[in-house]
Amino acid sequence: MSSLKSLALSGFKSFGKTTVFEFPTAVTAIVGPNGSGKSNVAEAIRWVLGEQSMKSLRGKKGEDLIFNGSESSARLSRAEVKLIFDNSNKKFSLDFDDIVIARRVSRDGTNEYLLNGSPVRLRDIAELLAGVGLGSAQHHIISQGEVDRILWASGLERQEMIEEALSLKSFHLKKRETERKLTETETNMKQIDAVRRELLPHLKFLSTQAEKMKAHEDFQKELAEKALLYASREKATLEAAGMRIRKEKAPLEAELQKKESTIKELNAVIKSSDKSFAGLRVKDDARRQLEELKEKERRVNRELGRMEGLLAGSAGVPSAGATPAAFIAELRDTLSLVNELAGIDSFEALKSGILDIRSRLERMLKISTGERESGGDSGLEKKQKLLLSELKSLEAVIAELQEKQRENESVREDLLGELRERERDLRTHERELESIKEKLRVLGFEEEREHARAQDLKLFIHDLKVSGLDEHAKPFDTDAERTNLMRSIERLRIKLEEAGGIDTSVVKEYEDTKTRAEFLARELDDLTTASKSLRGLMKELDLKLEEKFSDGIKKINEEFKTFFHLIFGGGKASVHRIKPSVTEEGEQVSGGVDISVDIPRKRLRSLDMLSGGERALTSIALLFAISTVNPPPFLVLDETDAALDEANSQKYADLLKDLSVKTQLIVITHNRTTMQRAGVLYGVTLGRDGASNILSLKFDAAVEYAKEG
């Protein structure tokens, strides 16, 4: 068992100086004359263990517990009491070999509790002491005036004292704490449920808004994804198109330059040929000369024909009225000349021909009138010869000029053929050049279109805030694929416009409210679980209390009978439970513990019939029985033997001896028989300075002191 090692008092009541009581033996007796302060020792123990009633401490306020000084000693500002327990067996629920419980009080009324030097609450001290059977009922401290308190107590008070003695106080503390927690839990459940009920309609509204925002966000996310896809693929498409156009354009531009160079060269050749033709046009003068010579030849032939006609006419002149041969010949030549003039383009030749016709008509007139050429036939012949000679010369020149003309025409034809070939080549190259230019124009249109698409893409990226384009995206396979994707994007943009803007603070409020609602739901679930657990714990505590209390009552009864029989030399005594009930008169019986005694040779109907000594002995028997069943660390008996005669004092002393085997006893007494059972005897005296002093005696000296007293 845990034993009380020592008690230290400093400034408590009459103990003005620090005074230490050591308890090395099972029974320690404290003696001294009345007024010396020995009962202050019991009160100090009662106080340090948490006594709150100043009446029990024979005071009115905390200041009354502090040494008030005397003529030779100054009053102190505070009082302190320490109890030191041996906890080597770890009966106290702390991992210390020594347990030091201390209490301090100052004149300003401040109270402090310390456990091994650390400040603690009274509740902590109470819970610690309850575990070893030292509770607030303090059945372990019995003074002379309250030795029979357990007999006069109510059934419930007795039950409380017995439960405390059986170390069941901790169960009650746990039960009260559990009830408190259960009450708090149920209160919290109601509060949380009320808050949650208020929250749910608002949460529902916010949920609708959040769903809209979620749809809005889904649209935005899908739009962002499709916009990124479109922009990436459109960029890849434009790059591919640009590369294709450049690839197609480069050879066309090279071919264009080549064609333009070829056409330039052909134009130069054709221009040179034109110069050659200009040179040939200069040789046309020879052709005109030939025409003139031919015209002259024709005139000579006509003149010669006329001469021949004239000569023929002179050889046989026709009769009057007949047309001479010369006239006919002249007429023929004139008609022939007219026919020739119809095909002549040259104005000079035409003029010459007209003059010739005029001359012929004049001759024909003369012939028709019978006039003759002057000079006669010899003149005609001579003129004929001259004409023949001139004609021969003309024919020779004409033949030479015709040969040259044929040569010139051959050169002209060659030049013309070559020129036509060059012109055909030029037209071919010009057509090819136009085809190239058309292809380049088409590519130019494509370039402009791709540039416009690039600008549209730039605007698209800016409007939709597209970033992080995929550099490995594939170009669009078809325009239809591109168009379908753009239509999908436009539909999403329309949906976003129709959805309208959503206040993000509402979404945050929804998330916060949802989190709070979920938290409250979890809290409610946890509290419900805790409530069930607490109710289960209370039920378990009630069962344990019932089981342990019933078992304790049974054991106390056995010990009570034994002690009672020893004290009274027979008789019967018992404690039994009273169940709560309602009398026939409707009175509520609260239950608790009742006591029954049967003293030898005395009929008792109630405890009220016991004498003072019998009540004291019965109480002592019951208290000793309780202490035997569940021994406390110590038991303080403050002059509980004062009313006993010598015979009963002997019995009392024998009981102390038996009880000391199970618990440590601190006995404040005047009884010599009781003193003889003490291993250490402390004498308390009051000094001249008004402070209590102690003197300790060992066993042998204590026995001698007791005999002498």
C-alpha positions as CSV (number, residue, x, y, z in Angstrom):
1,M,0.0,0.0,0.0
2,S,1.0,3.6,-0.4
3,S,2.2,5.0,2.9
4,L,2.3,8.5,4.3
5,K,6.0,9.4,4.7
6,S,5.7,12.8,6.2
7,L,3.6,15.9,6.9
8,A,5.1,19.4,6.7
9,L,3.3,22.5,8.1
10,S,4.6,26.0,7.6
11,G,2.6,28.9,9.0
12,F,-0.6,26.8,9.3
13,K,-2.6,28.0,12.3
14,S,-0.4,27.6,15.4
15,F,2.5,26.1,13.6
16,G,4.4,29.4,13.0
17,K,7.6,27.6,12.1
18,T,8.1,24.8,9.5
19,T,7.3,21.6,11.4
20,V,7.7,18.1,9.9
21,F,6.0,15.0,11.2
22,E,7.7,11.8,10.0
23,F,5.6,8.6,9.9
24,P,8.0,5.7,9.8
25,T,5.7,3.2,11.7
26,A,2.2,1.8,11.2
27,V,0.8,3.7,14.2
28,T,1.9,7.3,15.1
29,A,0.4,9.0,18.1
30,I,0.2,12.7,18.6
31,V,-0.4,13.9,22.1
32,G,-0.4,17.1,24.0
33,P,-2.4,19.3,26.3
34,N,-5.6,21.0,25.2
35,G,-4.8,24.2,23.2
36,S,-1.3,23.0,22.3
37,G,-2.4,22.7,18.6
38,K,-2.4,18.9,18.2
39,S,-5.8,18.9,16.5
40,N,-4.4,21.4,14.0
41,V,-2.5,18.5,12.6
42,A,-5.7,16.7,11.7
43,E,-7.1,19.9,10.2
44,A,-3.9,20.5,8.2
45,I,-4.3,17.0,6.7
46,R,-8.0,17.7,6.0
47,W,-7.2,21.1,4.4
48,V,-4.3,19.9,2.2
49,L,-6.5,17.2,0.8
50,G,-9.0,19.8,-0.5
51,E,-11.4,20.6,2.4
52,Q,-13.5,23.6,1.4
53,S,-15.6,24.1,4.5
54,M,-14.1,26.7,6.8
55,K,-16.5,25.5,9.5
56,S,-14.8,22.0,9.4
57,L,-11.5,23.9,9.9
58,R,-12.8,26.0,12.8
59,G,-12.4,29.2,10.8
60,K,-14.4,31.8,8.9
61,K,-12.0,32.7,6.1
62,G,-8.7,31.6,4.5
63,E,-6.8,34.2,6.5
64,D,-7.8,32.4,9.7
65,L,-5.6,29.4,8.7
66,I,-2.4,31.5,8.6
67,F,-0.2,32.0,11.8
68,N,-1.2,35.3,13.2
69,G,1.9,35.9,15.2
70,S,2.4,37.0,18.9
71,E,4.2,39.6,20.9
72,S,7.5,37.9,20.1
73,S,6.7,36.5,16.6
74,A,5.6,38.3,13.5
75,R,2.5,37.1,11.7
76,L,3.1,35.3,8.4
77,S,1.8,36.2,5.0
78,R,0.9,32.7,3.9
79,A,0.4,29.1,5.1
80,E,1.5,25.9,3.5
81,V,0.9,22.2,4.2
82,K,2.6,19.3,2.3
83,L,1.9,15.6,2.4
84,I,4.5,13.2,1.0
85,F,3.5,9.7,0.0
86,D,5.6,6.7,-0.8
87,N,4.5,5.7,-4.3
88,S,7.0,3.0,-5.0
89,N,4.1,0.5,-5.6
90,K,2.5,3.0,-8.0
91,K,-0.9,3.0,-6.4
92,F,-1.2,6.6,-7.3
93,S,-1.6,7.0,-11.0
94,L,1.6,8.9,-11.5
95,D,5.0,7.7,-12.5
96,F,6.8,9.1,-9.4
97,D,8.3,7.3,-6.5
98,D,7.2,10.1,-4.2
99,I,3.9,12.0,-4.4
100,V,4.0,15.5,-2.9
101,I,0.6,17.2,-2.5
102,A,0.8,20.8,-1.3
103,R,-1.7,23.6,-0.6
104,R,-1.0,27.3,0.0
105,V,-3.1,30.1,1.1
106,S,-2.3,33.8,1.2
107,R,-3.8,36.6,3.3
108,D,-5.5,37.9,0.1
109,G,-7.4,34.6,0.0
110,T,-5.5,33.2,-2.9
111,N,-5.4,29.3,-2.9
112,E,-2.8,27.2,-4.7
113,Y,-2.6,23.5,-5.2
114,L,0.7,21.9,-6.2
115,L,1.5,18.4,-7.2
116,N,5.2,17.5,-7.1
117,G,5.9,21.2,-7.3
118,S,3.7,22.0,-10.3
119,P,0.5,24.1,-10.0
120,V,-2.7,22.0,-10.5
121,R,-6.4,22.3,-10.0
122,L,-8.4,21.1,-7.0
123,R,-10.1,18.8,-9.5
124,D,-6.8,17.2,-10.4
125,I,-6.1,16.6,-6.7
126,A,-9.6,15.2,-6.1
127,E,-9.3,12.7,-9.1
128,L,-5.8,11.6,-7.9
129,L,-7.0,11.0,-4.3
130,A,-10.2,9.3,-5.4
131,G,-8.1,6.6,-7.0
132,V,-6.7,5.6,-3.6
133,G,-9.8,6.0,-1.5
134,L,-9.2,9.5,-0.2
135,G,-12.3,11.5,-1.3
136,S,-14.1,14.6,-0.3
137,A,-16.2,12.8,2.3
138,Q,-13.0,12.3,4.2
139,H,-14.1,9.3,6.1
140,H,-10.4,8.6,6.7
141,I,-10.2,11.7,9.0
142,I,-12.5,11.1,12.1
143,S,-12.6,13.6,14.9
144,Q,-14.1,13.3,18.3
145,G,-17.2,15.3,17.4
146,E,-18.0,13.4,14.3
147,V,-17.1,9.8,15.2
148,D,-20.7,8.8,14.9
149,R,-21.3,11.0,11.9
150,I,-21.9,7.9,9.7
151,L,-24.7,6.8,12.0
152,W,-26.5,10.1,11.9
153,A,-26.0,10.6,8.1
154,S,-28.8,9.9,5.6
155,G,-28.8,6.8,3.6
156,L,-27.4,8.6,0.5
157,E,-24.7,10.2,2.6
158,R,-23.7,6.8,4.0
159,Q,-23.7,5.4,0.5
160,E,-21.4,8.3,-0.6
161,M,-19.0,7.7,2.3
162,I,-18.9,3.9,1.6
163,E,-18.4,4.4,-2.2
164,E,-15.6,6.8,-1.4
165,A,-14.0,4.4,1.0
166,L,-14.3,1.7,-1.7
167,S,-12.4,4.0,-4.2
168,L,-15.6,4.2,-6.2
169,K,-15.5,8.0,-6.1
170,S,-13.5,7.9,-9.3
171,F,-16.4,6.2,-11.0
172,H,-18.7,8.9,-9.8
173,L,-16.3,11.5,-11.0
174,K,-16.1,9.8,-14.4
175,K,-19.9,9.4,-14.5
176,R,-20.4,13.1,-13.6
177,E,-17.8,14.1,-16.2
178,T,-19.5,11.7,-18.7
179,E,-22.9,13.2,-17.9
180,R,-21.4,16.7,-18.3
181,K,-19.9,15.7,-21.6
182,L,-23.2,14.1,-22.6
183,T,-25.1,17.2,-21.7
184,E,-22.6,19.3,-23.6
185,T,-22.7,16.9,-26.5
186,E,-26.5,16.9,-26.7
187,T,-26.5,20.7,-26.4
188,N,-23.9,20.9,-29.1
189,M,-25.9,18.5,-31.2
190,K,-29.0,20.7,-31.0
191,Q,-27.0,23.8,-31.7
192,I,-25.2,22.2,-34.7
193,D,-28.4,20.7,-36.0
194,A,-30.1,24.1,-35.8
195,V,-27.2,25.8,-37.5
196,R,-27.2,23.1,-40.1
197,R,-30.9,23.4,-40.8
198,E,-30.5,27.1,-41.3
199,L,-27.5,26.5,-43.6
200,L,-29.1,23.9,-45.8
201,P,-31.6,26.2,-47.8
202,H,-28.8,28.7,-48.4
203,L,-26.5,25.8,-49.4
204,K,-29.1,24.6,-51.8
205,F,-29.3,28.0,-53.5
206,L,-25.5,28.3,-53.6
207,S,-25.4,24.7,-55.0
208,T,-27.6,25.8,-57.9
209,Q,-25.3,28.8,-58.5
210,A,-22.2,26.6,-58.2
211,E,-23.7,24.1,-60.7
212,K,-24.2,27.0,-63.1
213,M,-20.6,28.0,-62.4
214,K,-19.5,24.4,-62.9
215,A,-21.3,24.3,-66.2
216,H,-19.7,27.7,-67.0
217,E,-16.3,26.4,-66.0
218,D,-16.9,23.2,-68.0
219,F,-17.8,25.3,-71.0
220,Q,-14.7,27.5,-70.4
221,K,-12.5,24.5,-70.0
222,E,-13.9,22.8,-73.1
223,L,-13.6,26.1,-75.0
224,A,-10.0,26.6,-73.8
225,E,-9.2,23.0,-74.9
226,K,-10.8,23.4,-78.3
227,A,-9.4,26.9,-78.8
228,L,-5.9,25.6,-78.0
229,L,-6.5,22.7,-80.4
230,Y,-7.8,25.0,-83.1
231,A,-5.0,27.5,-82.7
232,S,-2.3,24.8,-82.6
233,R,-3.7,23.0,-85.7
234,E,-4.5,26.3,-87.5
235,K,-0.9,27.5,-86.9
236,A,0.4,24.1,-88.1
237,T,-1.9,24.4,-91.2
238,L,-0.7,27.9,-91.9
239,E,2.9,26.9,-91.6
240,A,2.4,23.9,-93.8
241,A,0.5,26.1,-96.4
242,G,3.2,28.7,-96.2
243,M,5.9,26.1,-96.8
244,R,3.9,24.6,-99.7
245,I,3.4,28.0,-101.3
246,R,7.0,28.9,-100.9
247,K,8.0,25.5,-102.3
248,E,5.6,26.0,-105.3
249,K,6.5,29.6,-105.8
250,A,10.2,29.4,-105.9
251,P,10.5,27.3,-109.2
252,L,7.7,29.4,-110.8
253,E,9.5,32.6,-110.0
254,A,12.7,31.1,-111.3
255,E,10.8,30.0,-114.5
256,L,9.3,33.5,-114.7
257,Q,12.7,35.1,-114.8
258,K,13.8,32.6,-117.3
259,K,10.8,33.1,-119.5
260,E,11.1,36.9,-119.3
261,S,14.7,36.6,-120.3
262,T,13.9,34.4,-123.2
263,I,11.1,36.7,-124.4
264,K,13.4,39.6,-124.1
265,E,15.9,37.8,-126.2
266,L,13.3,36.9,-128.8
267,N,12.0,40.5,-128.9
268,A,15.6,41.5,-129.6
269,V,15.9,39.0,-132.4
270,I,12.6,40.1,-133.9
271,K,13.6,43.7,-133.6
272,S,16.8,42.8,-135.5
273,S,14.8,41.0,-138.1
274,D,12.6,44.2,-138.5
275,K,15.8,46.1,-139.3
276,S,16.7,43.5,-141.9
277,F,13.2,44.0,-143.4
278,A,13.9,47.7,-143.4
279,G,17.0,47.0,-145.4
280,L,14.9,44.9,-147.9
281,R,12.4,47.8,-148.1
282,V,15.3,49.9,-149.3
283,K,15.8,47.3,-152.2
284,D,12.1,48.0,-153.1
285,D,13.4,51.0,-155.1
286,A,14.9,48.5,-157.5
287,R,11.5,46.8,-157.7
288,R,9.9,50.1,-158.5
289,Q,12.6,50.7,-161.1
290,L,11.7,47.3,-162.6
291,E,8.1,48.3,-162.7
292,E,8.9,51.5,-164.4
293,L,11.1,49.7,-166.9
294,K,8.3,47.2,-167.6
295,E,6.0,50.1,-168.0
296,K,8.4,51.7,-170.4
297,E,8.8,48.3,-172.1
298,R,5.0,48.2,-172.6
299,R,5.0,51.7,-174.0
300,V,7.8,50.8,-176.4
301,N,5.9,47.6,-177.4
302,R,2.8,49.7,-177.9
303,E,4.7,52.2,-179.9
304,L,6.3,49.5,-181.8
305,G,2.9,47.9,-182.5
306,R,1.7,51.3,-183.6
307,M,4.6,51.7,-185.9
308,E,4.0,48.2,-187.3
309,G,0.4,49.2,-187.9
310,L,1.3,52.4,-189.6
311,L,3.8,50.6,-191.8
312,A,1.2,48.0,-192.7
313,G,-1.3,50.7,-193.4
314,S,1.0,52.5,-195.8
315,A,1.5,49.4,-197.8
316,G,-2.2,49.2,-198.7
317,V,-4.4,52.2,-197.7
318,P,-8.1,51.2,-197.4
319,S,-11.0,52.9,-199.2
320,A,-12.8,55.8,-197.7
321,G,-15.1,54.9,-194.9
322,A,-13.2,51.7,-194.1
323,T,-11.2,51.3,-190.7
324,P,-7.6,51.1,-191.5
325,A,-5.5,48.3,-189.9
326,A,-3.5,50.9,-188.0
327,F,-6.6,52.2,-186.4
328,I,-7.6,48.7,-185.3
329,A,-4.1,48.0,-184.0
330,E,-4.1,51.2,-182.1
331,L,-7.4,50.5,-180.7
332,R,-6.3,47.1,-179.4
333,D,-3.2,48.6,-177.8
334,T,-5.3,51.2,-176.1
335,L,-7.7,48.6,-174.7
336,S,-4.8,46.6,-173.5
337,L,-3.4,49.6,-171.8
338,V,-6.7,50.4,-170.2
339,N,-6.8,46.8,-168.8
340,E,-3.3,47.2,-167.5
341,L,-4.1,50.6,-165.8
342,A,-7.0,48.9,-164.0
343,G,-4.4,46.8,-162.0
344,I,-1.7,49.5,-161.5
345,D,-1.3,50.8,-157.9
346,S,1.4,53.4,-158.7
347,F,0.2,56.9,-159.2
348,E,3.1,57.7,-161.5
349,A,2.5,54.6,-163.6
350,L,-1.2,55.4,-163.8
351,K,-0.5,59.0,-164.8
352,S,1.9,57.8,-167.5
353,G,-0.6,55.3,-168.7
354,I,-3.3,57.9,-168.9
355,L,-1.0,60.2,-170.9
356,D,-0.2,57.3,-173.2
357,I,-3.9,56.5,-173.7
358,R,-4.4,60.2,-174.6
359,S,-1.6,60.0,-177.2
360,R,-3.1,56.8,-178.7
361,L,-6.6,58.3,-178.8
362,E,-5.1,61.3,-180.7
363,R,-3.4,59.0,-183.2
364,M,-6.6,57.0,-183.6
365,L,-8.4,60.2,-184.4
366,K,-5.9,61.1,-187.0
367,I,-6.1,57.6,-188.5
368,S,-9.9,57.9,-188.6
369,T,-9.6,61.2,-190.4
370,G,-7.0,60.0,-192.8
371,E,-4.2,62.1,-191.5
372,R,-0.7,60.6,-191.7
373,E,2.4,60.8,-189.6
374,S,4.9,63.3,-190.8
375,G,8.2,61.9,-192.2
376,G,6.7,59.2,-194.4
377,D,7.5,55.5,-194.3
378,S,11.2,55.9,-193.9
379,G,10.7,57.8,-190.8
380,L,8.4,55.1,-189.4
381,E,10.9,52.4,-190.1
382,K,13.7,54.4,-188.6
383,K,11.6,55.0,-185.5
384,Q,10.6,51.3,-185.5
385,K,14.3,50.3,-185.4
386,L,15.0,52.7,-182.6
387,L,12.1,51.3,-180.7
388,L,13.3,47.7,-181.3
389,S,16.7,48.7,-180.1
390,E,15.3,50.4,-177.0
391,L,13.1,47.4,-176.4
392,K,16.0,45.0,-176.5
393,S,17.9,47.2,-174.1
394,L,14.9,47.4,-171.8
395,E,14.5,43.6,-171.9
396,A,18.1,43.1,-170.9
397,V,17.9,45.5,-168.0
398,I,14.5,44.1,-167.0
399,A,15.9,40.5,-167.1
400,E,18.8,41.6,-164.8
401,L,16.5,43.4,-162.4
402,Q,14.1,40.5,-162.3
403,E,17.0,38.1,-161.4
404,K,18.0,40.4,-158.6
405,Q,14.4,40.7,-157.4
406,R,14.2,36.9,-157.3
407,E,17.3,36.8,-155.1
408,N,15.9,39.5,-152.9
409,E,12.6,37.7,-152.6
410,S,14.4,34.5,-151.6
411,V,16.3,36.3,-148.8
412,R,13.0,38.0,-147.8
413,E,11.2,34.7,-147.6
414,D,14.0,33.2,-145.5
415,L,13.9,36.2,-143.2
416,L,10.1,36.1,-143.1
417,G,10.1,32.4,-142.2
418,E,12.7,32.9,-139.5
419,L,10.7,35.9,-138.2
420,R,7.5,33.9,-138.2
421,E,9.3,31.1,-136.3
422,R,10.6,33.6,-133.8
423,E,7.2,35.1,-133.4
424,R,5.6,31.7,-132.9
425,D,8.3,31.0,-130.2
426,L,7.6,34.4,-128.7
427,R,3.9,33.7,-128.6
428,T,4.5,30.3,-127.0
429,H,6.8,31.7,-124.4
430,E,4.4,34.6,-123.8
431,R,1.6,32.1,-123.3
432,E,3.8,30.1,-120.9
433,L,4.8,33.3,-119.2
434,E,1.1,34.2,-118.7
435,S,0.5,30.7,-117.4
436,I,3.3,31.1,-114.9
437,K,2.0,34.5,-113.9
438,E,-1.5,33.1,-113.5
439,K,-0.1,30.4,-111.2
440,L,1.8,33.0,-109.3
441,R,-1.3,35.1,-109.0
442,V,-3.2,32.1,-107.6
443,L,-0.4,31.5,-105.2
444,G,-0.4,35.2,-104.4
445,F,-4.2,35.0,-103.6
446,E,-3.4,32.0,-101.4
447,E,-0.7,34.0,-99.7
448,E,-3.1,36.8,-99.1
449,R,-5.7,34.4,-97.8
450,E,-3.2,32.7,-95.5
451,H,-2.0,36.1,-94.3
452,A,-5.6,37.0,-93.5
453,R,-6.1,33.7,-91.7
454,A,-2.9,34.4,-89.8
455,Q,-4.3,37.7,-88.7
456,D,-7.6,36.0,-87.8
457,L,-5.6,33.5,-85.8
458,K,-3.7,36.2,-84.0
459,L,-7.0,37.9,-83.1
460,F,-8.5,34.6,-82.1
461,I,-5.6,33.9,-79.8
462,H,-5.8,37.3,-78.3
463,D,-9.6,37.2,-77.8
464,L,-9.6,33.7,-76.2
465,K,-6.3,34.2,-74.3
466,V,-4.9,31.1,-75.8
467,S,-1.4,30.2,-74.7
468,G,1.0,27.3,-74.7
469,L,0.4,26.2,-78.4
470,D,1.3,22.6,-79.2
471,E,4.3,22.8,-81.5
472,H,3.7,19.2,-82.5
473,A,0.1,19.6,-83.5
474,K,-1.1,18.2,-86.9
475,P,-2.4,20.5,-89.6
476,F,-6.1,20.2,-90.5
477,D,-6.7,17.5,-93.0
478,T,-9.6,19.3,-94.7
479,D,-11.3,22.7,-94.6
480,A,-14.4,20.9,-93.4
481,E,-12.6,19.6,-90.3
482,R,-11.3,23.1,-89.6
483,T,-14.8,24.6,-90.1
484,N,-16.5,22.0,-87.9
485,L,-14.0,22.7,-85.0
486,M,-14.6,26.5,-85.4
487,R,-18.4,26.0,-85.3
488,S,-18.0,24.0,-82.1
489,I,-16.0,26.8,-80.6
490,E,-18.6,29.4,-81.7
491,R,-21.3,27.3,-80.1
492,L,-19.4,27.2,-76.8
493,R,-18.9,30.9,-76.9
494,I,-22.6,31.4,-77.5
495,K,-23.4,29.1,-74.5
496,L,-21.0,31.1,-72.3
497,E,-22.6,34.3,-73.4
498,E,-26.1,32.8,-72.6
499,A,-24.8,31.5,-69.3
500,G,-23.6,35.0,-68.4
501,G,-21.0,35.9,-65.8
502,I,-20.9,34.1,-62.5
503,D,-19.6,35.9,-59.3
504,T,-16.7,33.8,-58.2
505,S,-17.3,35.0,-54.6
506,V,-20.6,33.1,-54.7
507,V,-18.7,30.0,-55.7
508,K,-16.2,30.6,-52.9
509,E,-19.1,31.1,-50.5
510,Y,-20.6,27.9,-51.8
511,E,-17.4,26.0,-51.2
512,D,-17.0,27.5,-47.8
513,T,-20.6,26.9,-46.9
514,K,-20.4,23.3,-48.3
515,T,-17.2,22.7,-46.3
516,R,-18.9,24.1,-43.2
517,A,-22.1,22.0,-43.8
518,E,-19.9,18.9,-44.3
519,F,-18.0,19.8,-41.2
520,L,-21.2,20.3,-39.2
521,A,-22.5,17.0,-40.6
522,R,-19.3,15.3,-39.5
523,E,-19.5,17.0,-36.2
524,L,-23.1,15.9,-35.8
525,D,-22.1,12.3,-36.7
526,D,-19.2,12.5,-34.3
527,L,-21.3,13.9,-31.6
528,T,-24.0,11.3,-32.2
529,T,-21.3,8.6,-32.0
530,A,-19.9,10.3,-28.9
531,S,-23.4,10.5,-27.4
532,K,-23.9,6.8,-28.0
533,S,-20.4,6.1,-26.6
534,L,-21.0,8.3,-23.6
535,R,-24.4,6.6,-22.9
536,G,-22.6,3.3,-23.3
537,L,-19.9,4.5,-20.9
538,M,-22.5,5.7,-18.4
539,K,-24.2,2.4,-18.6
540,E,-20.9,0.6,-18.2
541,L,-20.0,2.8,-15.2
542,D,-23.4,2.2,-13.6
543,L,-22.9,-1.6,-14.0
544,K,-19.4,-1.4,-12.6
545,L,-20.5,0.8,-9.7
546,E,-23.4,-1.5,-9.0
547,E,-21.1,-4.6,-9.1
548,K,-18.3,-3.1,-7.1
549,F,-20.6,-1.4,-4.6
550,S,-22.6,-4.7,-4.1
551,D,-19.4,-6.6,-3.7
552,G,-18.0,-3.9,-1.3
553,I,-21.1,-3.9,0.9
554,K,-20.9,-7.7,1.1
555,K,-17.3,-7.5,2.3
556,I,-18.0,-4.6,4.6
557,N,-20.8,-6.5,6.3
558,E,-18.5,-9.4,7.0
559,E,-15.9,-7.1,8.6
560,F,-18.6,-5.0,10.4
561,K,-20.0,-8.2,12.0
562,T,-16.5,-9.2,13.1
563,F,-15.5,-5.8,14.6
564,F,-19.0,-5.4,16.2
565,H,-18.8,-8.8,17.8
566,L,-15.3,-8.1,19.1
567,I,-16.4,-4.8,20.6
568,F,-19.7,-5.8,22.1
569,G,-18.9,-9.4,22.8
570,G,-21.7,-10.6,20.6
571,G,-24.7,-9.2,18.8
572,K,-25.3,-8.5,15.2
573,A,-24.6,-5.6,12.9
574,S,-25.1,-5.1,9.2
575,V,-25.4,-2.6,6.4
576,H,-27.8,-3.0,3.6
577,R,-29.0,-1.1,0.6
578,I,-32.3,0.8,0.4
579,K,-33.8,1.0,-3.0
580,P,-35.5,4.2,-4.1
581,S,-39.2,3.9,-3.8
582,V,-42.5,5.7,-3.1
583,T,-44.4,5.1,0.1
584,E,-48.1,4.6,0.3
585,E,-48.4,8.2,1.4
586,G,-46.6,9.2,-1.8
587,E,-43.4,10.2,-0.1
588,Q,-40.2,9.7,-2.1
589,V,-37.6,7.4,-0.5
590,S,-34.3,8.3,-2.0
591,G,-32.6,5.1,-1.1
592,G,-29.0,4.7,0.0
593,V,-27.5,2.5,2.8
594,D,-29.1,1.7,6.2
595,I,-27.5,0.3,9.3
596,S,-28.9,-2.4,11.6
597,V,-27.4,-3.4,15.0
598,D,-28.4,-5.8,17.7
599,I,-26.5,-5.3,20.9
600,P,-26.5,-8.3,23.3
601,R,-29.1,-8.1,26.0
602,K,-30.6,-5.0,24.6
603,R,-33.6,-4.6,22.3
604,L,-33.2,-1.8,19.8
605,R,-35.7,-0.6,17.4
606,S,-33.5,2.2,16.0
607,L,-30.0,3.7,16.2
608,D,-31.5,6.5,18.2
609,M,-31.8,4.1,21.2
610,L,-28.0,3.7,21.4
611,S,-26.0,5.5,24.1
612,G,-23.3,7.8,23.2
613,G,-20.6,5.2,23.9
614,E,-22.5,2.6,21.9
615,R,-22.8,4.9,19.0
616,A,-19.1,5.7,19.1
617,L,-18.2,2.0,19.2
618,T,-20.6,1.1,16.5
619,S,-19.3,3.9,14.3
620,I,-15.7,2.8,15.0
621,A,-16.6,-0.8,14.1
622,L,-18.2,0.3,10.8
623,L,-15.4,2.7,10.0
624,F,-12.8,0.1,10.8
625,A,-14.7,-2.4,8.7
626,I,-14.8,-0.1,5.8
627,S,-11.1,0.7,6.1
628,T,-10.3,-3.0,6.3
629,V,-12.1,-3.8,3.0
630,N,-10.3,-1.1,1.1
631,P,-7.5,0.3,3.2
632,P,-6.8,4.0,2.6
633,P,-3.2,5.2,2.5
634,F,-3.7,6.4,6.1
635,L,-6.4,6.9,8.7
636,V,-6.5,9.9,11.1
637,L,-8.3,9.4,14.4
638,D,-8.7,12.6,16.3
639,E,-9.5,11.8,20.0
640,T,-12.1,9.2,18.8
641,D,-11.3,7.3,22.0
642,A,-12.0,10.2,24.4
643,A,-15.4,8.8,25.5
644,L,-14.3,5.2,26.1
645,D,-13.9,3.6,29.5
646,E,-10.9,1.5,30.3
647,A,-12.4,-1.7,29.1
648,N,-13.5,-0.3,25.8
649,S,-10.2,1.6,25.5
650,Q,-8.5,-1.8,25.5
651,K,-10.8,-3.1,22.8
652,Y,-10.2,0.1,20.8
653,A,-6.5,-0.3,21.1
654,D,-6.7,-4.0,20.0
655,L,-8.7,-2.9,17.0
656,L,-6.1,-0.3,16.2
657,K,-3.4,-3.0,16.3
658,D,-5.4,-5.2,13.9
659,L,-6.3,-2.3,11.6
660,S,-2.7,-1.0,11.4
661,V,-1.7,-4.2,9.6
662,K,-3.7,-2.9,6.6
663,T,-3.5,0.9,6.8
664,Q,-1.3,3.5,8.4
665,L,-2.8,5.2,11.5
666,I,-2.3,8.6,12.8
667,V,-3.9,8.8,16.2
668,I,-4.4,12.1,18.1
669,T,-5.2,11.0,21.7
670,H,-5.1,11.4,25.5
671,N,-5.6,7.7,26.0
672,R,-2.7,5.9,27.6
673,T,-3.8,2.5,26.2
674,T,-3.9,4.0,22.7
675,M,-0.5,5.6,23.1
676,Q,1.0,2.1,23.9
677,R,0.1,0.9,20.4
678,A,2.1,3.7,18.8
679,G,5.5,3.2,17.3
680,V,6.3,6.9,17.3
681,L,4.8,9.4,19.7
682,Y,4.8,13.1,18.9
683,G,4.2,15.6,21.7
684,V,2.8,19.0,20.8
685,T,3.4,21.9,23.1
686,L,2.7,25.6,22.9
687,G,5.9,27.8,23.2
688,R,6.2,31.2,24.7
689,D,6.2,32.7,21.2
690,G,2.6,31.3,20.7
691,A,3.7,28.7,18.2
692,S,3.3,25.0,18.4
693,N,6.4,22.9,18.8
694,I,6.8,19.1,18.7
695,L,8.9,16.5,20.5
696,S,9.2,13.0,19.1
697,L,9.7,9.8,21.1
698,K,10.5,6.3,19.8
699,F,8.5,3.2,20.7
700,D,10.1,2.5,24.1
701,A,10.1,6.1,25.2
702,A,6.5,6.4,24.1
703,V,5.4,3.4,26.2
704,E,7.1,4.8,29.3
705,Y,5.5,8.2,28.6
706,A,2.1,6.5,28.3
707,K,2.6,4.6,31.6
708,E,3.7,7.8,33.4
709,G,0.8,9.7,31.9
